[in-house]
């Protein structure tokens, strides 16, 4: 069975929540994250992008999940 590489845009609380649960599904693997914050730590094993457009242009990513949640965006 194919493993699908996921990119997560927005890696705050909800993005980390998505990462945790995606990794529990056998055919998903979180591959990259995009975050505009400048306090990102070294996320071992993940590609880190500071512009979401770079993440969606990564040809190794199969699907993208939006991890940003804000009532201001609703």
BALOBA-1460 file (C-alpha; in Angstrom, 3 decimals):
// residues 74
<rec num="1" residu="x" x="0.000" y="0.000" z="0.000"/>
<rec num="2" residu="x" x="1.255" y="3.472" z="-0.897"/>
<rec num="3" residu="x" x="2.235" y="5.863" z="1.878"/>
<rec num="4" residu="x" x="0.941" y="9.382" z="1.234"/>
<rec num="5" residu="x" x="3.178" y="12.292" z="2.194"/>
<rec num="6" residu="x" x="1.305" y="15.121" z="3.868"/>
<rec num="7" residu="x" x="2.255" y="18.764" z="4.206"/>
<rec num="8" residu="x" x="0.698" y="20.798" z="7.010"/>
<rec num="9" residu="x" x="0.266" y="24.545" z="6.613"/>
<rec num="10" residu="x" x="0.189" y="26.223" z="10.018"/>
<rec num="11" residu="x" x="1.941" y="24.404" z="12.835"/>
<rec num="12" residu="x" x="0.376" y="25.857" z="15.933"/>
<rec num="13" residu="x" x="-1.772" y="23.819" z="18.294"/>
<rec num="14" residu="x" x="-4.150" y="22.517" z="15.627"/>
<rec num="15" residu="x" x="-1.328" y="21.720" z="13.184"/>
<rec num="16" residu="x" x="0.427" y="19.665" z="15.878"/>
<rec num="17" residu="x" x="-2.901" y="17.941" z="16.632"/>
<rec num="18" residu="x" x="-3.235" y="16.992" z="12.941"/>
<rec num="19" residu="x" x="0.376" y="15.775" z="12.854"/>
<rec num="20" residu="x" x="-0.211" y="13.504" z="15.828"/>
<rec num="21" residu="x" x="-3.318" y="11.874" z="14.362"/>
<rec num="22" residu="x" x="-2.115" y="11.647" z="10.747"/>
<rec num="23" residu="x" x="0.908" y="9.674" z="11.947"/>
<rec num="24" residu="x" x="-1.406" y="7.121" z="13.555"/>
<rec num="25" residu="x" x="-2.822" y="6.221" z="10.131"/>
<rec num="26" residu="x" x="-0.634" y="3.588" z="8.470"/>
<rec num="27" residu="x" x="-0.717" y="5.034" z="4.965"/>
<rec num="28" residu="x" x="-0.068" y="8.688" z="5.953"/>
<rec num="29" residu="x" x="3.249" y="10.277" z="6.820"/>
<rec num="30" residu="x" x="3.679" y="13.921" z="7.763"/>
<rec num="31" residu="x" x="6.487" y="15.001" z="5.471"/>
<rec num="32" residu="x" x="6.652" y="18.805" z="5.713"/>
<rec num="33" residu="x" x="5.267" y="21.805" z="7.563"/>
<rec num="34" residu="x" x="4.905" y="25.476" z="6.659"/>
<rec num="35" residu="x" x="4.867" y="28.087" z="9.383"/>
<rec num="36" residu="x" x="5.441" y="31.828" z="9.255"/>
<rec num="37" residu="x" x="6.589" y="32.101" z="12.868"/>
<rec num="38" residu="x" x="10.259" y="32.685" z="13.461"/>
<rec num="39" residu="x" x="10.435" y="30.517" z="16.595"/>
<rec num="40" residu="x" x="10.384" y="27.150" z="14.849"/>
<rec num="41" residu="x" x="12.557" y="24.564" z="16.473"/>
<rec num="42" residu="x" x="14.379" y="21.869" z="14.536"/>
<rec num="43" residu="x" x="11.690" y="19.355" z="13.593"/>
<rec num="44" residu="x" x="13.695" y="16.224" z="12.976"/>
<rec num="45" residu="x" x="12.591" y="14.303" z="9.920"/>
<rec num="46" residu="x" x="10.375" y="17.098" z="8.560"/>
<rec num="47" residu="x" x="10.954" y="19.604" z="5.831"/>
<rec num="48" residu="x" x="10.235" y="23.076" z="7.151"/>
<rec num="49" residu="x" x="9.022" y="25.877" z="4.897"/>
<rec num="50" residu="x" x="8.504" y="29.489" z="5.894"/>
<rec num="51" residu="x" x="6.226" y="30.160" z="2.922"/>
<rec num="52" residu="x" x="3.211" y="27.933" z="2.299"/>
<rec num="53" residu="x" x="3.645" y="28.351" z="-1.463"/>
<rec num="54" residu="x" x="6.951" y="26.513" z="-1.293"/>
<rec num="55" residu="x" x="5.250" y="23.635" z="0.522"/>
<rec num="56" residu="x" x="2.489" y="23.219" z="-2.050"/>
<rec num="57" residu="x" x="5.059" y="23.280" z="-4.853"/>
<rec num="58" residu="x" x="7.041" y="20.400" z="-3.331"/>
<rec num="59" residu="x" x="6.483" y="17.526" z="-5.765"/>
<rec num="60" residu="x" x="7.085" y="14.898" z="-3.070"/>
<rec num="61" residu="x" x="3.966" y="15.986" z="-1.136"/>
<rec num="62" residu="x" x="0.790" y="14.139" z="-2.090"/>
<rec num="63" residu="x" x="-1.734" y="16.146" z="-0.088"/>
<rec num="64" residu="x" x="-1.865" y="19.299" z="2.006"/>
<rec num="65" residu="x" x="-3.769" y="19.922" z="5.210"/>
<rec num="66" residu="x" x="-4.524" y="23.384" z="6.561"/>
<rec num="67" residu="x" x="-3.681" y="23.415" z="10.253"/>
<rec num="68" residu="x" x="-4.453" y="27.059" z="10.853"/>
<rec num="69" residu="x" x="-7.623" y="27.693" z="12.779"/>
<rec num="70" residu="x" x="-8.803" y="31.109" z="13.806"/>
<rec num="71" residu="x" x="-12.241" y="32.552" z="14.384"/>
<rec num="72" residu="x" x="-10.956" y="35.631" z="12.578"/>
<rec num="73" residu="x" x="-10.641" y="33.510" z="9.429"/>
<rec num="74" residu="x" x="-14.155" y="32.085" z="9.660"/>
